[in-house]
């Protein structure tokens, strides 16, 4: 014969169970507003026009880093290029790109200022609308709901099809965040069932109807989500959430059979499985099927004690044993629960001490690759350490995630400044190298320039031009003869001069004169035939000579100017580098202070979360102690009641 639990402990456990179910129902139905992961892709806002032609070299340099996802380098370069006026052909596009990068980095105030300066009547509507959409998205993520709503209302017309439905869900979430559930429900209900975001819209619609106290409509909508096909893991998780919300809503409404039906749809190994198993057990317990309730509760009992549902199962299992009059098992399980809660509480104390020692954030981020910044970043893996093993739920909260992103960005900026500090030292070495190189090259340049008679070359060019003009004016075909033709022409002229003194009556003289005239005519004919081509070619060479002489003069001028300007430029660069190092050191100190403040803030959040978990464990432990004391009290002093009808099944349980 077993001894039952006292009325005090039973009522306490039942009240605690109802409170836990009520809290879980509120958390699921009122707080879980899902947003699709496709809308959170790790890519910057698409504000750039496709197929654009790059006309400025520095803009291409910016885009090189931008399209590699190195947004910090991209924004550094675009800021510098805009400040120095190096983007005359891409000023508007560069400003939009700059605003988009600041937006992707989570700097919503700076990006908002940039966009407000650019968003005028000259900005194309499609770019204007995309800018407002992404600005609203970041403001919503940061928790600025009024600003997010203002940005969404500034969108004129509709966005592109791939963004329009996402915009509608975002607008509904902004309204729900302001407790304007009726307006949100209107927007969500209008989204077509065929839209790719329809499951998320239907889930949020069910949440909005719950908050409007329309349980029948909410149950109908959530039930649709709870029975939908799930081709992806994300949709499967969403379906589990819907079924979990339905199950706890039915438990709250004292409909355990319906609750069990919905909760059994939840996957056994999904992220919501612990809560579902707990709920299924309470549904069976509400129907007095305590042996059936033991099945899911004992499954929970073997899972990670860090989960609140698992912790509650440590009370639920002995409660079921007690209801089955298996008092010995109940007492053993309560004792086990008390020991487990005390051990877990001690571990939490160790975690709190570890966090207070200042190792929390270094431990969390030690496996982070550190290759991206901004509001798209998310922690992918939580290391197994005393100070982190209790923070899974905390990492899912908005405040902690945003603060962690800020701290991580501060660390990345510190690393960037450290690299710039090394670069500044390298710049100083470069300046010294430039001064040495200048001192070594100037004598060699002077020696080389002294060997060049540039004025003589210019005079010779002018002389050649004058001679060419005279040849063209007089059509002196012999002046453009080749070297061989000129030699032959000179010989002909010499022979003609020699024959002028010969005896004209001599037959040989007449014969030689006839031959000489033939040779002269042939030679002149050949030179005349190629005169035009030779004249054109000579003009071309003269033009090329003119260009070469002018280029030589230009380079001569540049060299003379560089002799004067190069030391000045080196000195000016040295001044900038010397000023850079103190600025870097000042910024490093500011970042260190900001990082320490952020570290303290995150530690306070983590410690507050751990204290809440410790308080919950203390409450569970107190419940277990009361129940165990009641069992011992009844065993020592109270009458033994008759075994309940279910006592026949207890033998198998024992």
C-alpha distance (Angstrom), angle and dihedral (degrees) to the residues before:
residue distance angle dihedral
X1 . . .
X2 3.79 . .
X3 3.75 131.0 .
X4 3.83 116.4 -128.1
X5 3.78 127.7 -134.4
X6 3.80 116.5 -95.3
X7 3.78 119.8 -99.9
X8 3.80 89.3 -112.7
X9 3.80 95.3 58.4
X10 3.79 93.8 40.6
X11 3.79 93.4 51.9
X12 3.78 90.7 44.9
X13 3.79 92.1 52.0
X14 3.79 92.9 45.4
X15 3.81 91.4 49.6
X16 3.78 90.2 47.3
X17 3.80 89.9 48.9
X18 3.80 91.4 51.6
X19 3.79 90.8 48.0
X20 3.81 91.1 50.3
X21 3.81 91.9 48.5
X22 3.80 91.5 46.7
X23 3.80 92.3 49.3
X24 3.78 92.0 47.0
X25 3.80 91.0 48.6
X26 3.78 91.5 50.8
X27 3.79 91.3 47.4
X28 3.78 93.2 50.2
X29 3.77 101.7 37.3
X30 3.78 99.5 36.2
X31 3.77 106.1 28.6
X32 3.80 109.6 33.3
X33 3.79 104.8 87.1
X34 3.78 105.9 167.6
X35 3.80 124.8 -149.4
X36 3.81 121.9 -169.5
X37 3.78 118.4 -103.5
X38 3.82 90.5 -136.4
X39 3.78 86.1 69.5
X40 3.79 90.5 57.0
X41 3.79 99.8 55.4
X42 3.76 115.3 157.1
X43 3.76 95.6 -112.2
X44 3.80 133.0 104.3
X45 3.80 122.2 -101.5
X46 3.80 110.0 -76.6
X47 3.79 98.8 -120.2
X48 3.82 98.9 135.0
X49 3.76 124.3 94.5
X50 3.78 115.2 -119.4
X51 3.78 121.1 -120.1
X52 3.81 95.1 23.0
X53 3.80 118.6 163.5
X54 3.79 114.9 -125.9
X55 3.80 111.1 -133.7
X56 3.80 100.2 165.9
X57 3.79 120.6 62.9
X58 3.80 93.7 -145.9
X59 3.80 91.4 53.7
X60 3.78 89.3 55.9
X61 3.80 88.5 51.3
X62 3.82 89.7 53.9
X63 3.80 92.5 49.1
X64 3.80 90.8 49.1
X65 3.81 90.5 65.2
X66 3.80 93.9 34.8
X67 3.79 95.3 58.3
X68 3.80 90.5 46.9
X69 3.80 89.0 58.3
X70 3.81 93.5 -113.6
X71 3.80 93.2 133.1
X72 3.79 96.5 164.8
X73 3.81 92.2 58.4
X74 3.81 90.1 42.6
X75 3.80 94.7 52.6
X76 3.81 90.9 45.1
X77 3.77 91.3 54.7
X78 3.79 96.7 42.3
X79 3.81 90.5 50.4
X80 3.80 91.1 50.6
X81 3.81 93.5 45.0
X82 3.81 92.6 50.0
X83 3.79 92.5 46.2
X84 3.81 92.1 50.8
X85 3.82 93.3 44.0
X86 3.79 94.6 -118.8
X87 3.82 96.8 139.1
X88 3.82 105.5 65.5
X89 3.82 93.8 148.7
X90 3.83 97.0 42.4
X91 3.78 105.5 37.1
X92 3.84 96.3 126.1
X93 3.80 94.4 40.7
X94 3.79 90.3 47.7
X95 3.80 91.8 51.1
X96 3.81 90.1 50.1
X97 3.78 90.5 47.7
X98 3.79 90.2 48.4
X99 3.79 91.4 51.3
X100 3.80 91.1 47.1
X101 3.80 92.4 51.5
X102 3.80 92.2 48.8
X103 3.79 86.8 48.9
X104 3.81 92.3 51.8
X105 3.80 88.4 49.0
X106 3.80 89.6 55.3
X107 3.81 94.1 -112.3
X108 3.79 91.7 136.1
X109 3.81 96.1 162.5
X110 3.81 93.8 54.7
X111 3.81 92.9 41.4
X112 3.80 90.1 47.5
X113 3.80 90.6 53.1
X114 3.81 91.6 49.6
X115 3.79 93.7 47.3
X116 3.78 94.0 47.2
X117 3.80 88.8 54.9
X118 3.80 91.2 50.0
X119 3.80 101.2 38.0
X120 3.78 100.2 90.7
X121 3.77 136.0 125.3
X122 3.82 90.8 -77.1
X123 3.81 93.5 60.3
X124 3.83 113.7 96.8
X125 3.80 113.1 -110.0
X126 3.79 94.8 -122.6
X127 3.80 92.5 54.7
X128 3.80 91.8 42.9
X129 3.81 91.8 52.0
X130 3.80 94.1 47.0
X131 3.79 90.7 49.2
X132 3.81 92.4 52.8
X133 3.81 91.2 45.5
X134 3.79 95.6 53.3
X135 3.79 90.9 41.8
X136 3.81 89.1 54.1
X137 3.77 89.8 48.1
X138 3.79 93.5 55.6
X139 3.79 93.3 43.0
X140 3.80 89.5 52.5
X141 3.80 91.1 49.0
X142 3.79 89.8 50.3
X143 3.80 91.0 49.3
X144 3.82 98.3 -110.2
X145 3.80 95.6 133.7
X146 3.80 97.6 167.4
X147 3.81 92.2 52.1
X148 3.80 90.2 46.0
X149 3.80 91.4 52.7
X150 3.81 90.8 48.1
X151 3.81 90.5 52.5
X152 3.82 92.3 48.3
X153 3.80 91.1 49.7
X154 3.81 89.5 51.8
X155 3.82 90.6 64.3
X156 3.80 109.2 106.0
X157 3.80 115.2 -145.0
X158 3.79 119.3 -29.2
X159 3.75 133.4 -32.0
X160 3.77 125.3 -129.4
X161 3.83 113.4 -64.2
X162 3.81 93.5 -103.7
X163 3.82 91.1 55.3
X164 3.80 103.7 33.3
X165 3.80 97.4 76.4
X166 3.80 90.3 43.7
X167 3.78 87.9 53.0
X168 3.81 91.3 52.9
X169 3.81 92.2 52.0
X170 3.79 91.0 46.3
X171 3.80 90.4 50.8
X172 3.80 90.5 50.4
X173 3.80 91.5 49.9
X174 3.80 90.9 50.2
X175 3.80 89.7 52.5
X176 3.80 92.6 46.2
X177 3.78 89.3 51.0
X178 3.80 86.6 59.3
X179 3.84 92.8 47.5
X180 3.81 91.4 -110.0
X181 3.77 93.4 134.3
X182 3.81 98.3 155.1
X183 3.82 91.7 58.6
X184 3.79 91.0 44.8
X185 3.81 91.4 50.5
X186 3.82 90.4 53.1
X187 3.80 91.2 54.3
X188 3.79 94.7 44.5
X189 3.80 94.4 46.9
X190 3.81 90.1 55.5
X191 3.81 93.6 59.0
X192 3.85 109.6 102.9
X193 3.78 117.7 -111.7
X194 3.81 88.9 -127.6
X195 3.80 93.6 60.3
X196 3.80 115.5 111.0
X197 3.81 89.5 -125.1
X198 3.80 93.6 48.3
X199 3.85 94.8 105.9
X200 3.80 90.8 56.7
X201 3.77 91.3 45.2
X202 3.82 91.5 50.5
X203 3.80 91.5 49.1
X204 3.80 92.0 50.3
X205 3.79 89.8 44.9
X206 3.79 88.9 56.6
X207 3.81 89.9 50.0
X208 3.81 90.6 50.1
X209 3.81 91.1 50.7
X210 3.79 91.0 50.4
X211 3.79 89.5 54.0
X212 3.80 89.5 48.6
X213 3.81 88.5 54.0
X214 3.78 93.9 -115.6
X215 3.80 98.3 135.0
X216 3.80 98.0 166.2
X217 3.80 93.5 53.3
X218 3.79 91.5 42.0
X219 3.80 91.6 52.0
X220 3.80 91.3 49.3
X221 3.82 93.1 51.0
X222 3.80 95.4 43.0
X223 3.78 90.5 46.9
X224 3.82 88.9 57.6
X225 3.79 89.3 54.3
X226 3.80 90.6 44.2
X227 3.82 91.9 57.6
X228 3.82 100.2 38.9
X229 3.83 121.9 119.7
X230 3.80 112.6 -100.4
X231 3.82 115.3 -149.2
X232 3.81 92.1 167.2
X233 3.79 136.1 47.6
X234 3.79 90.5 -120.3
X235 3.80 93.1 56.0
X236 3.79 89.2 46.7
X237 3.80 89.1 55.6
X238 3.79 90.0 48.5
X239 3.79 91.1 51.2
X240 3.80 89.8 50.5
X241 3.80 90.3 52.4
X242 3.80 91.4 51.2
X243 3.79 93.0 49.5
X244 3.79 91.2 45.7
X245 3.79 91.4 51.5
X246 3.81 90.1 48.4
X247 3.79 92.7 48.2
X248 3.78 95.5 51.7
X249 3.79 91.1 42.6
X250 3.83 89.2 56.6
X251 3.81 90.2 46.2
X252 3.76 89.6 53.0
X253 3.80 89.1 49.6
X254 3.83 90.1 51.3
X255 3.81 94.0 -112.5
X256 3.83 100.6 129.1
X257 3.82 96.5 166.0
X258 3.79 92.6 55.3
X259 3.80 89.6 43.4
X260 3.78 92.9 53.4
X261 3.82 90.8 48.5
X262 3.83 91.9 55.2
X263 3.79 96.0 40.3
X264 3.79 92.5 52.8
X265 3.82 87.8 62.9
X266 3.80 89.5 67.9
X267 3.79 113.9 99.9
X268 3.78 114.2 -104.9
X269 3.82 93.5 -132.6
X270 3.78 100.2 34.2
X271 3.82 126.3 111.7
X272 3.82 90.5 -98.2
X273 3.81 95.6 47.1
X274 3.82 96.3 100.9
X275 3.80 93.8 55.6
X276 3.80 90.5 43.3
X277 3.81 92.8 52.1
X278 3.79 90.0 48.9
X279 3.80 90.9 49.9
X280 3.82 93.7 47.6
X281 3.79 89.1 53.2
X282 3.80 92.8 51.3
X283 3.79 90.2 47.2
X284 3.80 90.1 55.5
X285 3.79 90.7 44.1
X286 3.80 90.5 53.1
X287 3.81 86.8 58.7
X288 3.84 89.8 47.7
X289 3.81 90.6 -112.4
X290 3.78 92.7 134.6
X291 3.78 95.7 157.8
X292 3.81 89.3 55.4
X293 3.79 89.3 46.4
X294 3.80 89.5 56.9
X295 3.81 91.4 64.7
X296 3.85 98.1 67.4
X297 3.81 92.4 32.3
X298 3.78 93.4 53.7
X299 3.80 88.9 47.9
X300 3.79 87.1 54.7
X301 3.78 90.5 45.2
X302 3.80 89.7 66.8
X303 3.79 95.3 51.2
X304 3.80 132.0 88.8
X305 3.78 111.0 -55.3
X306 3.82 90.7 -146.1
X307 3.79 89.6 81.0
X308 3.81 117.0 88.2
X309 3.81 91.8 -138.1
X310 3.79 90.5 54.5
X311 3.78 90.1 48.9
X312 3.79 90.6 52.7
X313 3.80 89.8 49.7
X314 3.81 87.6 62.7
X315 3.81 85.6 66.4
X316 3.78 97.0 35.5
X317 3.83 95.8 56.6
X318 3.84 96.0 56.1
X319 3.81 88.8 41.0
X320 3.82 89.2 58.6
X321 3.81 91.4 46.0
X322 3.79 89.2 51.8
X323 3.78 91.6 50.6
X324 3.80 87.6 51.5
X325 3.85 88.4 51.6
X326 3.81 89.4 -115.4
X327 3.78 89.7 138.3
X328 3.80 97.5 164.2
X329 3.81 92.4 53.9
X330 3.79 90.2 44.6
X331 3.79 92.3 52.6
X332 3.80 91.8 47.2
X333 3.79 92.1 49.5
X334 3.81 92.5 47.5
X335 3.80 89.6 50.5
X336 3.82 89.8 48.3
X337 3.81 89.9 49.2
X338 3.81 92.2 50.9
X339 3.82 91.1 50.8
X340 3.81 92.0 46.1
X341 3.81 92.6 48.8
X342 3.81 91.5 48.2
X343 3.81 92.1 48.8
X344 3.77 91.8 47.2
X345 3.80 90.7 47.9
X346 3.80 89.4 52.6
X347 3.81 90.0 51.4
X348 3.79 89.6 50.9
X349 3.80 88.5 53.6
X350 3.80 88.1 53.5
X351 3.79 90.0 50.3
X352 3.79 91.8 50.3
X353 3.79 90.5 51.4
X354 3.81 90.8 48.4
X355 3.80 90.5 51.1
X356 3.80 91.8 48.6
X357 3.79 88.8 53.5
X358 3.81 88.0 65.1
X359 3.81 101.5 -112.5
X360 3.79 99.4 112.7
X361 3.80 102.1 97.0
X362 3.79 95.6 36.7
X363 3.80 88.5 53.4
X364 3.80 93.3 47.3
X365 3.80 94.9 48.3
X366 3.80 100.0 35.9
X367 3.82 92.1 101.5
X368 3.79 94.2 41.3
X369 3.84 111.2 117.3
X370 3.81 90.9 -145.0
X371 3.81 94.4 -145.2
X372 3.80 99.0 126.2
X373 3.76 138.5 44.6
X374 3.76 137.1 -167.6
X375 3.74 141.7 53.4
X376 3.83 94.6 -45.9
X377 3.80 92.1 64.7
X378 3.79 118.2 104.3
X379 3.78 131.8 178.3
X380 3.80 106.9 -105.5
X381 3.81 101.9 -170.3
X382 3.79 133.3 23.7
X383 3.81 112.8 -147.9
X384 3.79 119.5 -126.3
X385 3.80 104.2 -110.1
X386 3.82 135.5 130.7
X387 3.79 92.0 -106.1
X388 3.82 95.2 48.6
X389 3.80 107.9 35.6
X390 3.83 91.6 83.5
X391 3.81 96.2 46.3
X392 3.79 102.7 76.9
X393 3.79 92.2 105.3
X394 3.79 91.9 42.1
X395 3.80 91.5 55.5
X396 3.78 89.2 57.8
X397 3.80 91.4 60.0
X398 3.77 120.2 99.7
X399 3.82 96.9 -131.5
X400 3.79 94.9 52.9
X401 3.80 94.3 44.8
X402 3.80 92.9 50.6
X403 3.79 92.4 45.7
X404 3.81 90.6 47.5
X405 3.80 90.7 51.3
X406 3.80 90.2 51.2
X407 3.79 92.2 49.4
X408 3.79 91.8 48.0
X409 3.80 91.7 49.3
X410 3.80 89.2 50.8
X411 3.79 89.6 53.7
X412 3.79 92.0 48.7
X413 3.80 89.9 49.9
X414 3.79 89.6 51.0
X415 3.78 89.2 53.0
X416 3.78 90.8 48.5
X417 3.81 91.4 50.7
X418 3.79 90.2 48.6
X419 3.80 88.9 55.1
X420 3.80 90.0 47.8
X421 3.79 89.6 51.4
X422 3.79 89.4 56.5
X423 3.80 89.4 44.4
X424 3.80 90.6 53.4
X425 3.80 89.5 56.3
X426 3.79 89.0 48.6
X427 3.81 89.3 50.9
X428 3.78 90.0 54.8
X429 3.80 89.4 53.1
X430 3.80 89.1 48.6
X431 3.81 90.6 52.8
X432 3.79 91.8 52.6
X433 3.80 89.6 47.3
X434 3.81 90.1 52.2
X435 3.78 92.0 51.4
X436 3.80 91.9 49.6
X437 3.80 91.5 46.7
X438 3.80 91.0 49.7
X439 3.77 92.2 51.1
X440 3.81 90.8 49.7
X441 3.80 97.4 45.7
X442 3.78 101.5 45.1
X443 3.84 95.2 72.4
X444 3.79 92.1 48.4
X445 3.80 91.0 47.9
X446 3.79 91.7 49.5
X447 3.80 90.7 50.8
X448 3.79 91.5 49.7
X449 3.79 93.7 47.5
X450 3.79 91.7 49.7
X451 3.80 89.2 61.9
X452 3.78 93.3 56.4
X453 3.84 119.6 83.3
X454 3.77 97.9 -160.0
X455 3.87 95.6 167.5
X456 3.83 88.9 51.4
X457 3.78 90.1 51.5
X458 3.79 90.8 50.9
X459 3.84 91.4 49.2
X460 3.79 91.0 48.7
X461 3.79 90.1 50.9
X462 3.81 90.6 52.3
X463 3.78 90.9 48.1
X464 3.78 91.9 51.3
X465 3.79 90.0 49.2
X466 3.79 91.7 52.8
X467 3.82 91.9 48.1
X468 3.78 91.4 49.6
X469 3.81 91.2 51.1
X470 3.82 90.5 51.0
X471 3.82 91.3 50.0
X472 3.78 90.8 50.8
X473 3.81 92.5 46.8
X474 3.80 94.4 50.1
X475 3.81 94.8 33.7
X476 3.80 89.7 -130.9
X477 3.79 98.7 -178.5
X478 3.79 92.4 179.6
X479 3.82 91.4 61.0
X480 3.81 89.8 67.4
X481 3.81 95.5 46.7
X482 3.74 121.3 129.0
X483 3.78 120.5 -107.0
X484 3.82 91.6 -99.8
X485 3.80 92.7 45.7
X486 3.80 91.5 48.4
X487 3.81 90.2 51.3
X488 3.79 91.7 50.5
X489 3.80 91.7 45.7
X490 3.80 90.8 52.9
X491 3.80 90.8 51.3
X492 3.80 90.7 50.6
X493 3.82 90.0 51.9
X494 3.81 91.2 48.3
X495 3.82 91.5 50.6
X496 3.79 91.0 48.3
X497 3.78 89.9 52.9
X498 3.80 90.7 49.0
X499 3.80 93.8 49.5
X500 3.77 91.9 52.0
X501 3.86 89.3 73.8
X502 3.85 94.5 45.6
X503 3.85 125.1 105.5
X504 3.82 106.4 -89.8
X505 3.80 91.0 -154.3
X506 3.79 91.2 60.6
X507 3.85 109.1 102.0
X508 3.79 91.0 -145.5
X509 3.78 90.5 57.2
X510 3.80 92.6 54.5
X511 3.77 90.9 46.9
X512 3.80 92.7 50.3
X513 3.81 91.6 48.3
X514 3.81 90.8 52.9
X515 3.80 91.4 51.1
X516 3.78 91.8 45.5
X517 3.83 91.3 51.7
X518 3.81 89.4 51.4
X519 3.79 92.2 50.1
X520 3.80 91.7 45.2
X521 3.80 92.5 49.2
X522 3.79 93.2 47.7
X523 3.78 92.3 48.6
X524 3.79 92.7 46.9
X525 3.79 90.6 47.1
X526 3.78 91.6 54.5
X527 3.81 92.7 48.2
X528 3.80 91.5 47.7
X529 3.80 92.6 50.0
X530 3.82 92.3 56.9
X531 3.82 96.6 35.9
X532 3.82 96.9 99.8
X533 3.79 94.1 48.2
X534 3.79 91.7 46.0
X535 3.79 91.4 48.0
X536 3.86 91.4 51.9
X537 3.79 91.9 47.2
X538 3.82 91.7 48.1
X539 3.80 91.1 50.2
X540 3.82 89.6 50.9
X541 3.78 92.2 50.9
X542 3.79 90.1 48.2
X543 3.81 90.9 53.0
X544 3.78 89.9 49.8
X545 3.76 89.4 49.4
X546 3.79 89.7 51.3
X547 3.82 90.7 51.8
X548 3.81 91.3 47.5
X549 3.79 92.4 50.3
X550 3.80 91.8 48.3
X551 3.82 90.9 48.4
X552 3.79 89.2 49.9
X553 3.80 89.8 51.1
X554 3.84 90.6 48.0
X555 3.77 92.7 50.5
X556 3.77 90.3 45.4
X557 3.81 88.7 54.5
X558 3.82 91.6 47.0
X559 3.78 91.0 51.0
X560 3.77 91.3 50.2
X561 3.78 90.6 47.6
X562 3.80 92.0 46.2
X563 3.78 90.0 53.2
X564 3.79 87.2 61.8
X565 3.82 102.4 31.1
X566 3.80 101.5 41.3
X567 3.82 95.8 70.1
X568 3.81 89.5 45.8
X569 3.81 92.4 50.6
X570 3.79 91.3 47.2
X571 3.78 91.0 50.6
X572 3.82 92.0 47.9
X573 3.80 90.6 49.4
X574 3.79 89.5 49.0
X575 3.80 90.1 54.0
X576 3.82 91.0 51.4
X577 3.80 91.5 48.9
X578 3.79 91.8 47.7
X579 3.82 89.5 51.6
X580 3.80 91.5 46.7
X581 3.80 97.8 63.5
X582 3.84 96.6 59.5
X583 3.79 90.2 46.8
X584 3.79 90.9 52.0
X585 3.79 92.0 48.5
X586 3.81 91.1 49.0
X587 3.80 91.5 50.3
X588 3.80 91.5 47.5
X589 3.81 89.9 54.7
X590 3.81 91.3 48.2
X591 3.79 91.3 49.4
X592 3.79 91.0 48.9
X593 3.81 90.3 53.2
X594 3.80 91.6 46.4
X595 3.81 90.9 47.3
X596 3.80 92.0 51.2
X597 3.80 90.8 48.9
X598 3.79 90.7 48.9
X599 3.80 90.1 47.1
X600 3.80 90.6 53.3
X601 3.80 90.7 47.2
X602 3.79 93.0 51.5
X603 3.79 91.3 44.4
X604 3.80 89.5 53.9
X605 3.81 90.7 51.0
X606 3.80 91.2 48.0
X607 3.80 93.7 46.8
X608 3.80 90.8 47.9
X609 3.81 89.3 52.0
X610 3.80 91.9 48.1
X611 3.79 91.7 48.3
X612 3.79 89.1 52.7
X613 3.79 89.6 51.8
X614 3.79 89.4 47.7
X615 3.82 90.8 50.9
X616 3.79 89.7 50.2
X617 3.79 90.6 50.8
X618 3.81 89.4 47.9
X619 3.80 90.2 52.0
X620 3.80 90.9 48.8
X621 3.79 90.3 46.9
X622 3.79 91.1 50.2
X623 3.79 90.6 51.3
X624 3.80 90.1 50.4
X625 3.81 91.9 48.9
X626 3.80 92.1 50.4
X627 3.78 91.2 49.1
X628 3.78 93.0 46.5
X629 3.81 92.0 47.4
X630 3.80 89.9 50.5
X631 3.78 90.6 52.2
X632 3.80 91.7 50.9
X633 3.79 91.2 45.0
X634 3.77 93.0 53.0
X635 3.78 91.2 45.0
X636 3.78 91.7 53.4
X637 3.79 103.3 37.6
X638 3.78 115.1 4.8
X639 3.80 129.7 85.9
X640 3.72 117.1 -101.2
X641 3.77 111.4 -113.6
X642 3.75 122.5 -143.8
X643 3.76 114.5 -87.8
X644 3.80 113.7 -96.5
X645 3.81 119.2 -115.0
X646 3.77 90.3 -96.8
X647 3.80 91.4 64.0
X648 3.80 91.3 97.0
X649 3.75 89.4 66.4
X650 3.76 92.6 49.7
X651 3.81 92.6 76.8
X652 3.76 89.4 66.9
X653 3.77 90.9 46.6
X654 3.82 92.3 51.0
